[in-house]
Amino acid sequence: MKKNDTSVHVFEMSDSGLNGQVHVEQQKDTPKSREGRGSVHHIAFRVETEEELKQWVERLENEGFQTSGFVDRYYFRSLYFREPNGILYELATDGPGFDIDEDLASLGKKLSLPSFLEPDRKEIEAKLKPLRT
């Protein structure tokens, strides 16, 4: 959809109406966003399966977006792309899930890290602040 110097891309995540849509609007005369204090780093959306993620790659590339390709986050798979004003979007799968390396009964009782972060465990733990619940 186009009007004047504005392009709007409509992406539907479900057929449940407006709450299943994202409208990405590009205004050519608006300055590009910059990361920093007070800004949003990225916006993430859920997709159920890797197959659905693959469909999004094709759809995004057909709309002219460049994507990151699949990123393995150990607990889930992600795909990143920037909209024309520079905002970063993430699409992330449900699985394999946070219970891939611990059972549900003990989930969240200790810090679980993917194997690629284990060498940095001491440094990561040193920076954590206690959570009070």
N, C-alpha and C positions, 0 to 999 in steps of 0.2 A: 504494500500500500504506500503511495507517495502523494505528498501535497507540498507544493512549493519546494523548499530546500530541506524537507523532512522525509525520512524513510522510516516506516514502521514494519518490523518483522513480528509476526504473531506465531508463537510456538505453543502447541497444545500438548499438555502432559496427560490429560484425561478428557473424557467427553462429559464431564460434570459441570460444564458451564464456565463462567469466568474464573472460578477458583482453580481451574485446571489449565489456565492460560498465563503466559508471560508475554507482555508486549514490550519489545525492545525498540526504542525510538532513537533515531539518529538525527540530530539537528546540525547541519553543516556549519552554521555560524557560531556554535557553542564551543568554547575552548575545551581541549581534551582534559580529562580528569588527571589529577596527580595523586600518587599515594602519599600518605603522611598523616599527621595528627588530625583526627576528626573525619577521616575518610573511611570508606569500607574497603577492606582488602579484597574480598571476593564474596560472591553469592552462590550458595550451593543448593542443588536440587537433587532429589532422590529419583533413581531409576531402579527397578526391581532386579534386573538381570544384566549379565554381560551382553546378551543378545540384544536387549533393548538399547544398551550403550552403543553397540555397533550400528544400530539403525540411526542413532543420533549423529554419529560421525558422518554418515552419508548425507543425512538431511542438512547438517550444518555446512558441510563442504559444498553441497548443491546451492546453498544460499550465499556462498562466497566467503564463509568464515574459515580462518585457519585454526586448526586444533592442535593440541599437544600430543595427540595419539593417546593410547592407553597408559595410565600411570598406575603401577601396582603399589597400593598403600597397605598391603598385607591384610588388613581387616576388611578392605573393600577395594574396588577398582574405580579409578576416576578418569575423567576427560575434562580438559580445560579449554576455554576459548575466550577471546576478548571481543566485546562488541565494539563498534566503530569509535565510541568515545573513550575507550580504554578500560572499561569495567570488566573485571575478570569473573567469568562464570565457571562453576564446577558442576558436573553431573557425576554422581557417585552411586555405585551399586549397593544393594542391601548386604550382599555377601562378599566373602565368606562369613563375616560377622565377628563381633567382639568375643564370642565364645569359642573361637577357633583354637585358642591356646589355654583355656581354663574353663572349668565347668560353671554352669549358671549359679550354683550355690555360693561360689567364692568370687564371682565376677565383681571387680572393682575394689576388692579388699587389699590388693597390692598393685604396684605399678607393673603392668605388663607392657613389654616393648617388642616390636618386631625384631627379628634376628639382626637386621642391618643396623639397628640402633643400640644393640647390646654393648658394643665396645664403648659407647658414650654414656652408659648407665650412671656412673658416679657423677659425672658432670650434670646430667639431666636432673638427677635426684637432688643435687645440691642447690639447684635453682627453684625447686618446688616449695611452695608455701603451704602450710597445713590448711586443710579444709575444715571448717567448723559447721557441723550440721545439727 
